[in-house]
Amino acid sequence: MLKFDKEKKVNSVKGALALRPEIEKVIDKIQEEGFDAIYFMGIGGTWASSMQVEVYMRGKSNIPVFVENAAEYLTTGNKRITDKSVVIFSSVTGTTQEMVDAIKVVKELGARVLAFIDIKGTVLEKDADYCICFPENEQLKFYMVANRLMYNNGDFPDYDEYNMEMEASLAEALVDVEIKADDFAQEFAAAKYEYVKQHPDMPHYFVGAGNQYGSTYSYAMCYWEEQMWIRTKSISAPEFFHGMLEVIEAETPVILFMGEDEQRVTAQRVADFLPRVCRNYVIIDSKDYELKGISEKYRGSISHLVTHAVTNRIDVHMEKELCHPLQIRRYYRQFDY
């Protein structure tokens, strides 16, 4: 398989899961001290991950958890964030300007800060009350925080069983998804390259629901727009029927992500509608993958990781088709703006 290192991928997920005792220690201390609310603050991809963890918790717990966009916070503020609040940040580099500025503001308020940083020695690490450093796996880290919060709140009685399954099986299960998805991804990328070459100005429409929507938004923006320079629009499945459906025609490219959480029914409605008006759609469904060792009742909580494993393979093959290394940026961080 092209650019596929099985051992590295398995070790990455297992390494993130091994952070659980450290995360538990921090969350237990935070809950013992008390708080008025938890805020996941991000920008770009980290904001998308924040949306995922908020919707994950929303229907399961009465813990006050909110999503805050760092750039909006710096301009509009949020009077609900106080010295009793806990703000959770995540950053690959620890140098994203909006995040660096936002953490200074919340620290001036006296709020406690938990930061997840990929590398040590950054500005964000120095300003955080608690910092956990480990590369990648942002969504997994956020869900580990959420699960511990809910367990301590009496909302997650299966916590120990759940973690036993994840730590035993998740890393290998996600690798198996990538292996199974590779042929599909290769065919998809080849066809998509031909379409983009013939229709360079046509946006690709990405649709998702529940914990899929944050990753759908991120995938369209951070991967296809930022890395591949392909025009996109993303929308949540519930909102699809309030505008976007009217611009879908037979040849309009649509990619629908389907997960297995409570909002799957809203994505299923889009899946049922698309064949009636469109023949250029693709459905990426976490249900199509086995996930050996993971119980049915837990699949919804990781379905966004499953579809991400599929898109990992799409990215590799799109990079080959486009003859464009995905690390290259035309404008992002290339000059001041």
C-alpha positions as CSV (number, residue, x, y, z in Angstrom):
1,M,0.0,0.0,0.0
2,L,1.2,3.5,-0.9
3,K,2.7,5.5,2.0
4,F,1.4,3.0,4.6
5,D,3.3,2.2,7.8
6,K,1.1,-0.2,9.8
7,E,3.4,-0.3,12.8
8,K,3.6,3.4,13.0
9,K,-0.2,3.8,12.8
10,V,-0.8,1.2,15.5
11,N,1.8,2.7,17.8
12,S,0.3,6.2,17.3
13,V,-3.2,5.1,18.4
14,K,-1.9,2.9,21.2
15,G,0.3,5.7,22.4
16,A,-2.6,8.1,22.6
17,L,-4.8,5.6,24.4
18,A,-1.9,5.1,26.9
19,L,-2.4,8.8,27.9
20,R,-5.6,7.8,29.8
21,P,-4.1,7.7,33.3
22,E,-2.5,11.1,32.8
23,I,-5.8,12.5,31.4
24,E,-7.8,10.9,34.3
25,K,-5.5,12.5,36.8
26,V,-6.0,16.0,35.4
27,I,-9.8,15.6,34.9
28,D,-10.3,14.1,38.4
29,K,-8.5,17.1,39.9
30,I,-10.5,19.6,37.8
31,Q,-13.8,18.0,38.9
32,E,-12.7,17.8,42.5
33,E,-12.0,21.5,42.5
34,G,-15.2,22.3,40.7
35,F,-16.0,24.4,37.6
36,D,-18.9,26.4,36.2
37,A,-18.4,25.1,32.6
38,I,-16.0,23.4,30.2
39,Y,-15.0,25.2,27.0
40,F,-13.3,23.5,24.1
41,M,-11.6,26.3,22.3
42,G,-10.2,26.0,18.8
43,I,-9.7,27.4,15.3
44,G,-9.9,25.6,12.0
45,G,-9.4,21.9,12.5
46,T,-9.3,22.1,16.3
47,W,-12.6,24.0,16.3
48,A,-14.0,21.1,14.2
49,S,-12.7,18.5,16.8
50,S,-14.3,20.6,19.5
51,M,-17.7,20.5,17.8
52,Q,-17.4,16.7,17.7
53,V,-16.8,16.3,21.4
54,E,-19.5,18.7,22.3
55,V,-22.2,16.9,20.3
56,Y,-20.9,13.6,21.6
57,M,-21.6,14.8,25.2
58,R,-24.7,16.8,24.6
59,G,-27.2,14.0,24.7
60,K,-25.4,11.9,27.3
61,S,-24.6,14.3,30.2
62,N,-25.8,17.5,31.9
63,I,-22.2,18.7,32.3
64,P,-22.1,22.2,30.8
65,V,-19.8,21.9,27.8
66,F,-19.4,24.5,25.1
67,V,-17.5,25.1,21.9
68,E,-15.7,28.4,21.4
69,N,-14.0,29.7,18.3
70,A,-10.7,31.3,19.3
71,A,-10.9,34.2,16.8
72,E,-14.5,34.9,17.7
73,Y,-13.6,34.9,21.4
74,L,-10.9,37.4,20.8
75,T,-13.2,39.8,19.1
76,T,-16.6,39.2,20.7
77,G,-15.6,37.7,24.1
78,N,-17.8,35.4,26.2
79,K,-19.1,36.7,29.5
80,R,-19.9,33.1,30.6
81,I,-16.1,32.2,30.7
82,T,-15.0,33.1,34.2
83,D,-12.3,32.3,36.7
84,K,-14.3,29.2,37.6
85,S,-14.2,27.9,34.0
86,V,-12.0,25.3,32.4
87,V,-10.8,25.9,28.9
88,I,-9.3,23.1,26.8
89,F,-7.0,23.8,23.9
90,S,-5.3,21.7,21.3
91,S,-2.6,22.6,18.8
92,V,-0.1,20.7,16.7
93,T,2.6,23.4,16.8
94,G,1.5,25.3,19.9
95,T,2.1,28.5,17.9
96,T,-1.3,29.1,16.1
97,Q,-1.7,32.9,16.7
98,E,-5.4,32.9,17.6
99,M,-4.8,30.2,20.1
100,V,-1.8,31.8,21.6
101,D,-3.7,35.1,22.0
102,A,-6.8,33.4,23.4
103,I,-5.0,31.5,26.1
104,K,-3.5,34.7,27.4
105,V,-7.0,36.2,27.7
106,V,-8.5,33.3,29.5
107,K,-5.5,33.1,31.8
108,E,-5.9,36.8,32.7
109,L,-9.5,35.9,33.7
110,G,-8.1,33.2,36.0
111,A,-9.6,30.3,34.1
112,R,-7.8,26.9,34.3
113,V,-6.3,25.7,31.0
114,L,-5.7,22.1,29.8
115,A,-3.7,22.0,26.6
116,F,-2.9,19.1,24.3
117,I,0.2,19.9,22.3
118,D,1.9,17.7,19.7
119,I,5.4,18.9,20.6
120,K,7.1,20.1,23.8
121,G,8.5,23.6,24.5
122,T,5.8,25.8,22.9
123,V,4.1,29.0,24.0
124,L,0.8,27.2,24.6
125,E,2.5,24.6,26.8
126,K,4.1,27.3,29.0
127,D,0.8,29.1,29.5
128,A,-1.3,26.1,30.3
129,D,-2.1,24.9,33.9
130,Y,-2.0,21.3,32.6
131,C,-0.3,20.2,29.4
132,I,-0.3,16.8,27.8
133,C,2.1,16.3,24.9
134,F,1.7,13.6,22.3
135,P,1.4,13.9,18.5
136,E,-1.8,13.6,16.5
137,N,-5.0,11.8,17.6
138,E,-6.7,15.1,18.7
139,Q,-10.2,13.7,18.5
140,L,-9.3,10.6,20.5
141,K,-7.7,12.8,23.2
142,F,-10.8,15.0,23.4
143,Y,-13.1,11.9,23.7
144,M,-10.9,10.5,26.5
145,V,-11.5,13.8,28.3
146,A,-15.2,13.6,27.7
147,N,-15.5,10.0,28.8
148,R,-13.7,10.7,32.1
149,L,-15.9,13.7,32.7
150,M,-19.0,11.7,32.1
151,Y,-17.8,8.7,34.2
152,N,-17.1,11.0,37.2
153,N,-20.5,12.5,36.7
154,G,-22.3,9.1,36.8
155,D,-23.1,9.2,33.1
156,F,-20.9,6.4,31.8
157,P,-21.2,3.2,33.8
158,D,-19.5,1.2,31.0
159,Y,-16.3,3.3,31.3
160,D,-14.0,0.4,32.3
161,E,-15.4,-2.0,29.8
162,Y,-15.3,0.6,27.1
163,N,-11.7,1.4,27.7
164,M,-10.7,-2.2,27.9
165,E,-12.1,-2.8,24.4
166,M,-10.6,0.4,22.9
167,E,-7.1,-0.3,24.3
168,A,-7.2,-3.9,23.2
169,S,-8.7,-3.5,19.7
170,L,-9.0,0.1,18.4
171,A,-5.6,0.6,16.9
172,E,-5.7,-2.7,14.9
173,A,-9.3,-2.1,13.9
174,L,-8.5,1.3,12.4
175,V,-5.5,-0.1,10.5
176,D,-7.8,-2.8,9.2
177,V,-10.2,-0.1,8.0
178,E,-7.4,1.6,6.0
179,I,-6.4,-1.7,4.4
180,K,-9.9,-2.5,3.4
181,A,-10.6,1.0,2.1
182,D,-7.5,1.3,0.0
183,D,-8.9,-0.1,-3.3
184,F,-11.9,2.1,-3.0
185,A,-9.7,5.1,-2.2
186,Q,-7.5,4.5,-5.2
187,E,-10.5,4.3,-7.6
188,F,-12.2,7.3,-6.0
189,A,-9.0,9.4,-6.3
190,A,-8.5,8.5,-9.9
191,A,-12.1,9.4,-10.8
192,K,-12.0,12.5,-8.8
193,Y,-8.8,13.8,-10.5
194,E,-10.5,13.4,-13.9
195,Y,-13.6,15.2,-12.6
196,V,-11.6,18.1,-11.1
197,K,-9.5,18.5,-14.3
198,Q,-12.7,18.8,-16.3
199,H,-14.6,20.9,-13.8
200,P,-12.1,23.0,-11.8
201,D,-14.6,25.5,-10.6
202,M,-17.2,23.1,-9.4
203,P,-17.3,22.9,-5.6
204,H,-17.6,19.5,-4.0
205,Y,-20.3,19.2,-1.4
206,F,-19.5,17.4,1.9
207,V,-22.3,16.3,4.2
208,G,-22.2,14.8,7.7
209,A,-24.2,14.6,10.9
210,G,-23.5,14.2,14.6
211,N,-19.9,13.4,15.5
212,Q,-19.3,13.1,11.7
213,Y,-20.1,16.8,11.1
214,G,-17.0,18.3,12.7
215,S,-14.8,15.9,10.8
216,T,-16.8,16.6,7.6
217,Y,-16.3,20.3,8.0
218,S,-12.6,19.8,8.8
219,Y,-12.0,17.4,5.9
220,A,-13.6,19.7,3.4
221,M,-11.7,22.8,4.7
222,C,-8.3,21.5,6.1
223,Y,-7.7,18.8,3.5
224,W,-9.4,19.5,0.2
225,E,-9.2,23.3,0.3
226,E,-6.0,23.9,2.3
227,Q,-4.0,20.9,1.1
228,M,-5.4,19.9,-2.3
229,W,-6.7,23.4,-3.4
230,I,-10.1,22.0,-4.5
231,R,-13.2,24.1,-3.9
232,T,-15.7,22.7,-1.3
233,K,-18.7,23.4,0.7
234,S,-19.6,21.5,3.9
235,I,-23.0,21.3,5.6
236,S,-24.6,19.2,8.3
237,A,-27.1,16.6,7.2
238,P,-30.0,18.2,9.1
239,E,-29.4,21.5,7.3
240,F,-29.0,19.9,3.8
241,F,-32.8,20.1,3.3
242,H,-32.9,23.8,3.9
243,G,-31.0,25.1,0.9
244,M,-28.3,22.8,-0.4
245,L,-30.7,20.3,-1.9
246,E,-31.9,22.9,-4.5
247,V,-28.4,23.1,-6.1
248,I,-27.8,19.4,-6.4
249,E,-28.1,18.2,-10.0
250,A,-27.3,14.9,-11.7
251,E,-23.5,15.6,-12.0
252,T,-23.0,17.6,-8.8
253,P,-20.3,15.9,-6.7
254,V,-21.5,15.0,-3.2
255,I,-19.7,13.1,-0.5
256,L,-21.9,11.9,2.4
257,F,-20.3,10.7,5.6
258,M,-22.4,8.3,7.7
259,G,-21.6,7.4,11.3
260,E,-23.4,5.3,13.8
261,D,-24.3,7.7,16.6
262,E,-27.8,9.1,17.3
263,Q,-27.8,11.5,14.4
264,R,-27.3,8.7,11.8
265,V,-31.0,9.0,10.9
266,T,-30.5,12.5,9.6
267,A,-27.6,11.3,7.3
268,Q,-29.8,8.4,6.2
269,R,-32.4,10.9,5.0
270,V,-29.8,12.5,2.8
271,A,-28.7,9.1,1.6
272,D,-32.3,8.2,0.6
273,F,-32.7,11.5,-1.2
274,L,-29.5,11.7,-3.3
275,P,-30.3,8.8,-5.8
276,R,-33.4,10.6,-6.8
277,V,-31.6,13.7,-8.1
278,C,-27.9,12.9,-8.3
279,R,-25.7,10.2,-9.8
280,N,-22.3,11.7,-8.8
281,Y,-22.5,11.0,-5.1
282,V,-20.3,8.8,-2.8
283,I,-21.3,7.5,0.6
284,I,-18.6,6.7,3.1
285,D,-20.3,4.7,5.9
286,S,-18.5,3.5,9.1
287,K,-21.0,0.6,9.1
288,D,-19.2,-0.9,6.2
289,Y,-16.2,-1.8,8.3
290,E,-15.9,-4.7,10.8
291,L,-14.0,-3.1,13.8
292,K,-13.1,-6.5,15.2
293,G,-13.2,-6.4,19.0
294,I,-15.4,-3.4,19.3
295,S,-18.9,-3.9,20.6
296,E,-21.9,-2.7,18.6
297,K,-22.9,-0.3,21.4
298,Y,-19.6,1.5,21.3
299,R,-19.2,1.9,17.5
300,G,-21.0,5.2,17.4
301,S,-18.5,6.8,19.7
302,I,-15.6,6.0,17.2
303,S,-17.4,6.2,13.9
304,H,-15.7,9.5,13.1
305,L,-12.3,7.7,13.6
306,V,-13.4,5.0,11.1
307,T,-14.3,7.5,8.4
308,H,-11.1,9.3,9.1
309,A,-9.2,6.1,8.4
310,V,-11.0,5.9,5.1
311,T,-10.1,9.5,4.2
312,N,-6.5,8.8,5.1
313,R,-6.3,6.5,2.2
314,I,-8.2,8.9,-0.1
315,D,-5.6,11.6,0.8
316,V,-2.6,9.4,-0.1
317,H,-4.1,8.6,-3.5
318,M,-5.3,12.1,-4.2
319,E,-1.8,13.4,-3.5
320,K,-0.5,10.9,-6.2
321,E,-3.1,11.9,-8.7
322,L,-2.7,15.6,-8.2
323,C,1.1,15.4,-8.3
324,H,1.0,17.9,-5.5
325,P,2.6,17.1,-2.1
326,L,-0.1,17.9,0.5
327,Q,2.5,19.6,2.8
328,I,2.8,22.5,0.4
329,R,0.8,25.7,1.1
330,R,0.4,28.7,-1.2
331,Y,-0.6,31.2,1.4
332,Y,-1.1,29.6,4.8
333,R,1.8,30.7,7.1
334,Q,3.8,31.8,4.1
335,F,3.6,35.5,5.0
336,D,1.8,37.8,7.4
337,Y,-1.9,38.3,6.8
